Amino acid sequence: MKIKNLFIMTMMAISSVAVYAQSVETFRQPYPLGEKLSPNPNFTGEVWLAPLSEKKDLNVPMANVTFEPGCRNSWHSHKAGQLLIATAGIGYYQEKGQPARRLFPGDIVEIAPDVEHWHGAAPDSWFAHIAITTNPQNNAAVWFSPVNDELYREATTEAESRYAEANKVLTAREQAIVAVASYTGKGDLEHLKPAFAQALEVGMTINEINEVLVHAYAYCGFPRSLRAIQTFMQVVDERKADGINDTVGREASAVTDSRSRYERGRDVLAEISGVPADVPKAGYAVFAPTIERFLKEHLFADLFERDLLTYRERELATLSILAGVGGVEPMFGSHAAICLHLGVTPEQLSALLNIVEMNLGKSYSEPLCNVLNQMIEKK
């Protein structure tokens, strides 16, 4: 079976889980929901509109538009253009004859006058954007034909499978770990549900997935780790109710090494990083020695010694968690160096960032791509 077809089938199989996870009442967004517009001949699916600008003399009409999963408007154009600012969820924008663009919160779309286009939600995600009417004194929308199911499915699956071939350098299990870990780092519980389902479908056990979430707490904190575990519990219970009994799997092996936790953690770090254990301490290890001891004893001993995940898998998970947290480029660089030492290739790290881009958006992936590119250029 071709990888693209496999990807599409997987997305179709898990999309209902993500839709079930959210409702219009639980969808979190920064602006009011407003009034329901649907049924409306210019929209396929349910949509809500909330005007945001009150001072008409400012001459900048703005509205918050909320789309349920799969909802989109018809092909249309604006006589004097339009601006869109994505604010929540995941959506799409497509101009006639061009590939669809995947939209994440913070993305801005500038639509030139008379350009035929459509926009709306992803198949498995709620979506909201601010629509700004430019040049309102001589602007008007011109509506054309609806975006039928076939065109919508083709446009969205093309965008979702854009990196599928390149990502084959990571195993299906590794791709699942990256998705689970990055969503956990961001705290995106809506999309964690289908990521958990996908991880189970590719053969990960319940205990192995739990291990990724336990590992995550060291990098994104207990609150996000615990919320991810609670969400995973829901997924397992829902699947059990549907007659799917997922494999629990084995527990981590007991540690028999009699050395102190600090010594064991010190040596694990030296093994995975390639940096000798007797290198003089510097930086944070000198400035805050307590954290250095905690890192050695707890992170690199208590966690890394648990054999439910390999060192390679833990480091792929770590990079993905850090990507979801954001703003921690130096830490990403350090752990990317560990990955390279463990035999992870630059192509595999690029595939990891492809998944981050598709799941979280370019604002999360691009700073890390820059770090990775700089590391590769120095080698």
C-alpha positions as CSV (number, residue, x, y, z in Angstrom):
1,M,0.0,0.0,0.0
2,K,1.4,3.4,-0.9
3,I,2.3,5.6,2.0
4,K,0.0,8.4,0.9
5,N,-3.0,6.1,0.9
6,L,-2.0,4.7,4.2
7,F,-1.7,8.2,5.7
8,I,-5.2,9.2,4.3
9,M,-6.8,6.0,5.7
10,T,-5.2,6.6,9.1
11,M,-6.5,10.2,9.2
12,M,-10.0,9.1,8.3
13,A,-9.9,6.4,10.9
14,I,-8.9,8.7,13.7
15,S,-10.6,12.0,12.7
16,S,-13.9,11.1,14.5
17,V,-12.0,10.8,17.8
18,A,-10.7,14.4,17.5
19,V,-14.1,15.7,16.6
20,Y,-15.7,14.0,19.5
21,A,-13.1,15.5,21.8
22,Q,-14.3,19.1,21.1
23,S,-17.7,20.8,20.9
24,V,-18.6,24.4,20.3
25,E,-19.0,24.8,24.1
26,T,-15.5,23.4,24.9
27,F,-13.6,24.9,21.9
28,R,-11.2,27.5,23.5
29,Q,-10.7,30.7,21.6
30,P,-9.9,34.3,22.5
31,Y,-12.9,36.0,21.0
32,P,-16.7,35.6,21.4
33,L,-18.5,32.8,19.5
34,G,-21.3,35.1,18.4
35,E,-24.5,34.0,16.5
36,K,-24.9,30.9,14.5
37,L,-25.1,31.6,10.7
38,S,-25.9,28.2,9.5
39,P,-27.8,26.9,7.6
40,N,-26.3,29.3,5.0
41,P,-26.0,28.7,1.3
42,N,-22.4,30.0,1.3
43,F,-21.1,27.6,4.0
44,T,-20.9,23.8,4.1
45,G,-21.3,22.9,7.8
46,E,-22.0,25.0,10.9
47,V,-20.5,28.4,11.4
48,W,-20.8,31.3,13.9
49,L,-20.1,35.0,13.5
50,A,-19.3,37.6,16.1
51,P,-18.7,41.3,15.1
52,L,-15.6,42.7,16.9
53,S,-15.4,46.3,15.7
54,E,-18.0,48.8,17.1
55,K,-16.8,52.2,16.0
56,K,-18.0,52.6,12.4
57,D,-16.0,55.8,11.9
58,L,-12.8,53.7,12.1
59,N,-14.0,52.1,8.9
60,V,-12.4,48.7,9.7
61,P,-15.1,46.1,10.0
62,M,-13.8,43.0,11.8
63,A,-15.6,39.8,12.8
64,N,-14.7,36.5,14.6
65,V,-15.7,33.5,12.5
66,T,-15.8,30.0,14.1
67,F,-16.0,26.8,12.0
68,E,-16.9,23.3,13.2
69,P,-14.6,20.5,11.9
70,G,-14.9,20.1,8.2
71,C,-16.9,23.4,7.8
72,R,-15.8,25.7,5.0
73,N,-17.2,28.5,2.9
74,S,-17.8,28.4,-0.8
75,W,-15.5,29.7,-3.5
76,H,-15.7,33.5,-3.4
77,S,-13.8,36.7,-3.9
78,H,-13.8,40.2,-2.5
79,K,-13.9,43.2,-4.7
80,A,-11.4,45.1,-2.5
81,G,-9.6,42.2,-0.8
82,Q,-9.7,40.8,2.8
83,L,-7.4,40.0,5.7
84,L,-7.7,36.8,7.8
85,I,-5.9,36.3,11.2
86,A,-6.1,32.7,12.5
87,T,-6.8,32.7,16.3
88,A,-7.6,29.1,17.4
89,G,-7.6,25.5,16.1
90,I,-6.4,24.4,12.7
91,G,-7.8,25.6,9.4
92,Y,-7.2,25.9,5.7
93,Y,-7.0,28.6,3.0
94,Q,-6.9,27.9,-0.7
95,E,-6.8,30.1,-3.8
96,K,-8.0,28.8,-7.1
97,G,-5.3,26.8,-8.8
98,Q,-3.0,26.8,-5.7
99,P,-2.3,24.2,-3.0
100,A,-4.3,24.6,0.2
101,R,-2.4,26.3,3.0
102,R,-2.7,24.9,6.6
103,L,-3.5,27.6,9.1
104,F,-2.5,27.8,12.8
105,P,-3.1,30.5,15.5
106,G,-1.2,33.7,14.6
107,D,-1.1,33.0,10.8
108,I,-2.1,35.9,8.6
109,V,-3.6,35.6,5.1
110,E,-3.6,38.6,2.8
111,I,-6.2,38.2,0.1
112,A,-5.9,40.4,-3.0
113,P,-8.9,41.9,-4.7
114,D,-10.9,39.6,-6.9
115,V,-8.9,36.5,-6.0
116,E,-11.2,33.4,-5.9
117,H,-10.6,31.4,-2.7
118,W,-12.2,29.5,0.2
119,H,-11.3,29.0,3.9
120,G,-12.5,26.9,6.8
121,A,-11.7,24.3,9.4
122,A,-9.5,21.2,9.1
123,P,-11.4,17.9,8.9
124,D,-10.5,17.0,12.5
125,S,-10.3,20.4,14.2
126,W,-12.4,23.4,15.1
127,F,-11.1,26.6,13.7
128,A,-11.6,30.4,14.3
129,H,-10.2,33.4,12.5
130,I,-10.7,37.1,12.5
131,A,-12.0,38.4,9.1
132,I,-11.1,42.0,8.3
133,T,-12.9,43.8,5.5
134,T,-10.4,46.0,3.7
135,N,-11.5,49.1,1.8
136,P,-15.1,48.6,3.0
137,Q,-16.4,51.7,1.1
138,N,-16.2,49.8,-2.2
139,N,-15.9,46.1,-1.1
140,A,-18.3,43.3,-1.6
141,A,-18.1,39.5,-1.6
142,V,-18.9,37.7,-4.8
143,W,-20.0,34.1,-4.2
144,F,-19.4,31.1,-6.5
145,S,-19.9,27.4,-6.2
146,P,-19.6,25.4,-3.0
147,V,-16.4,23.5,-2.2
148,N,-17.7,19.9,-2.5
149,D,-16.6,17.0,-0.3
150,E,-14.2,15.6,-3.0
151,L,-12.4,18.9,-3.6
152,Y,-12.2,19.6,0.1
153,R,-10.8,16.1,0.9
154,E,-8.3,16.4,-2.0
155,A,-7.1,19.8,-0.8
156,T,-6.7,18.9,2.8
157,T,-5.2,15.5,2.4
158,E,-2.7,16.9,-0.1
159,A,-1.5,19.4,2.6
160,E,-1.5,16.7,5.3
161,S,0.5,14.2,3.3
162,R,3.0,16.7,1.9
163,Y,5.8,15.3,4.1
164,A,4.7,11.7,4.2
165,E,7.4,10.4,1.9
166,A,10.2,12.3,3.6
167,N,9.0,11.2,7.0
168,K,9.4,7.5,6.2
169,V,13.0,7.9,7.5
170,L,11.3,7.6,10.9
171,T,9.5,4.4,11.8
172,A,5.7,4.6,12.3
173,R,6.4,4.1,16.0
174,E,8.8,7.0,16.1
175,Q,6.4,9.2,14.2
176,A,3.7,8.4,16.7
177,I,6.1,9.2,19.6
178,V,6.9,12.6,18.0
179,A,3.2,13.4,17.6
180,V,2.3,12.4,21.2
181,A,5.2,14.2,22.7
182,S,4.8,17.5,20.7
183,Y,1.1,17.8,21.5
184,T,1.9,17.1,25.1
185,G,4.5,19.8,25.2
186,K,2.1,22.3,23.8
187,G,-0.8,21.1,26.0
188,D,-3.0,20.5,22.9
189,L,-5.4,17.9,24.4
190,E,-7.8,18.1,21.4
191,H,-5.2,16.7,19.0
192,L,-3.6,14.4,21.6
193,K,-6.6,12.1,21.4
194,P,-6.1,11.1,17.7
195,A,-2.4,11.0,18.3
196,F,-2.9,8.5,21.1
197,A,-5.2,6.4,18.9
198,Q,-2.6,6.4,16.1
199,A,0.2,5.4,18.6
200,L,-1.9,2.4,19.7
201,E,-2.7,1.5,16.1
202,V,1.0,1.3,15.2
203,G,1.6,-1.2,18.0
204,M,2.7,0.8,21.0
205,T,1.5,-0.6,24.3
206,I,-0.4,1.4,26.9
207,N,2.6,1.3,29.2
208,E,5.0,2.6,26.5
209,I,2.7,5.5,25.7
210,N,2.4,6.3,29.4
211,E,6.2,6.2,29.5
212,V,6.4,9.0,27.0
213,L,4.0,11.1,29.1
214,V,5.9,10.3,32.3
215,H,9.1,11.4,30.6
216,A,7.4,14.6,29.4
217,Y,7.0,15.9,32.9
218,A,10.7,16.6,33.2
219,Y,10.6,18.9,30.2
220,C,7.1,20.5,30.3
221,G,6.0,20.1,33.9
222,F,3.6,17.9,35.9
223,P,0.4,19.8,34.9
224,R,0.8,19.1,31.2
225,S,2.0,15.6,31.8
226,L,-0.9,14.8,34.1
227,R,-3.5,16.3,31.7
228,A,-2.0,14.2,28.9
229,I,-2.3,11.1,31.1
230,Q,-5.9,11.9,31.9
231,T,-6.6,12.4,28.2
232,F,-5.0,9.1,27.4
233,M,-7.1,7.4,30.1
234,Q,-10.2,8.7,28.2
235,V,-9.0,7.3,24.9
236,V,-8.3,3.9,26.4
237,D,-11.7,3.8,28.0
238,E,-13.5,5.0,24.8
239,R,-11.7,2.3,22.8
240,K,-12.6,-0.4,25.4
241,A,-16.2,0.7,25.2
242,D,-16.0,0.2,21.4
243,G,-14.7,-3.3,21.9
244,I,-11.0,-2.5,21.4
245,N,-8.8,-4.0,24.1
246,D,-5.4,-2.4,23.8
247,T,-2.3,-4.2,25.0
248,V,-1.1,-3.0,28.4
249,G,2.4,-4.3,27.9
250,R,5.2,-5.0,30.4
251,E,6.4,-2.9,33.2
252,A,9.9,-1.3,33.3
253,S,12.6,-3.7,34.4
254,A,14.0,-3.4,37.9
255,V,17.4,-1.6,38.3
256,T,20.1,-3.8,39.7
257,D,23.0,-1.4,39.6
258,S,24.2,-0.8,43.1
259,R,26.0,2.5,42.4
260,S,24.4,5.8,43.6
261,R,21.7,7.4,41.5
262,Y,24.0,10.4,40.8
263,E,26.8,8.1,39.5
264,R,24.4,6.1,37.3
265,G,22.8,9.3,35.9
266,R,26.2,10.8,35.3
267,D,27.3,7.8,33.3
268,V,24.1,7.6,31.3
269,L,24.5,11.2,30.3
270,A,28.1,10.6,29.3
271,E,27.0,7.6,27.2
272,I,24.3,9.3,25.3
273,S,26.1,12.6,24.8
274,G,29.6,11.4,24.1
275,V,30.9,14.0,26.6
276,P,33.2,12.4,29.3
277,A,31.8,12.3,32.8
278,D,34.9,14.0,34.3
279,V,34.6,17.2,32.2
280,P,34.8,20.1,34.6
281,K,31.3,21.5,35.5
282,A,30.3,24.8,34.0
283,G,27.4,27.1,33.4
284,Y,24.2,26.2,35.3
285,A,26.0,23.2,37.0
286,V,28.2,25.7,38.8
287,F,25.6,28.5,39.3
288,A,22.9,26.2,40.6
289,P,24.5,22.9,41.6
290,T,21.2,21.5,43.1
291,I,19.6,21.4,39.6
292,E,22.6,19.6,38.3
293,R,22.3,16.9,41.0
294,F,18.5,16.6,40.3
295,L,19.2,16.2,36.5
296,K,21.8,13.4,37.1
297,E,19.8,11.6,39.9
298,H,16.3,11.9,38.7
299,L,16.3,12.6,34.9
300,F,19.2,10.6,33.7
301,A,18.9,7.8,36.4
302,D,15.3,7.5,37.5
303,L,13.8,8.1,34.0
304,F,16.4,7.2,31.4
305,E,17.2,3.9,33.1
306,R,13.6,2.8,32.6
307,D,13.8,0.4,29.6
308,L,10.3,0.8,28.2
309,L,11.8,3.3,25.8
310,T,15.2,3.3,24.2
311,Y,17.6,6.2,24.6
312,R,16.9,7.1,21.0
313,E,13.2,7.2,21.6
314,R,13.5,9.2,24.7
315,E,15.6,11.8,22.9
316,L,13.2,12.0,20.0
317,A,10.4,12.5,22.6
318,T,12.5,15.1,24.3
319,L,13.0,17.2,21.2
320,S,9.3,16.9,20.4
321,I,8.3,18.0,23.8
322,L,10.7,21.0,23.7
323,A,9.2,21.9,20.3
324,G,5.8,22.0,21.8
325,V,6.9,24.1,24.8
326,G,8.6,26.7,22.5
327,G,11.3,29.3,23.2
328,V,13.9,26.7,24.3
329,E,16.2,26.7,21.3
330,P,19.4,26.1,23.3
331,M,18.0,23.0,25.0
332,F,16.7,21.8,21.6
333,G,20.2,22.2,20.2
334,S,21.8,20.2,23.1
335,H,19.4,17.3,22.7
336,A,19.7,17.4,18.9
337,A,23.4,16.9,19.4
338,I,22.7,13.9,21.7
339,C,20.4,12.5,19.0
340,L,23.1,12.8,16.4
341,H,25.6,11.1,18.7
342,L,23.0,8.2,19.1
343,G,22.9,7.8,15.4
344,V,19.8,9.8,14.5
345,T,20.5,11.3,11.1
346,P,19.9,15.0,10.1
347,E,17.2,13.7,7.7
348,Q,15.4,12.0,10.6
349,L,15.6,15.2,12.7
350,S,14.2,17.1,9.7
351,A,11.3,14.6,9.6
352,L,10.7,15.2,13.3
353,L,10.4,18.9,12.5
354,N,8.1,18.2,9.5
355,I,5.7,16.5,12.0
356,V,6.0,19.5,14.3
357,E,5.2,21.9,11.5
358,M,2.1,19.9,10.4
359,N,0.8,19.4,13.9
360,L,1.7,22.7,15.6
361,G,2.6,25.2,12.8
362,K,5.6,26.9,11.4
363,S,6.0,29.2,14.3
364,Y,7.0,26.1,16.3
365,S,9.2,24.4,13.7
366,E,11.0,27.3,12.0
367,P,13.2,28.4,15.0
368,L,14.2,24.8,15.5
369,C,14.9,24.3,11.8
370,N,17.3,27.2,12.1
371,V,19.1,25.6,15.0
372,L,19.4,22.3,13.2
373,N,20.6,23.9,10.0
374,Q,23.3,25.7,11.9
375,M,24.4,22.5,13.6
376,I,24.6,20.7,10.3
377,E,26.6,23.5,8.6
378,K,29.2,23.3,11.4
379,K,29.8,19.6,10.9
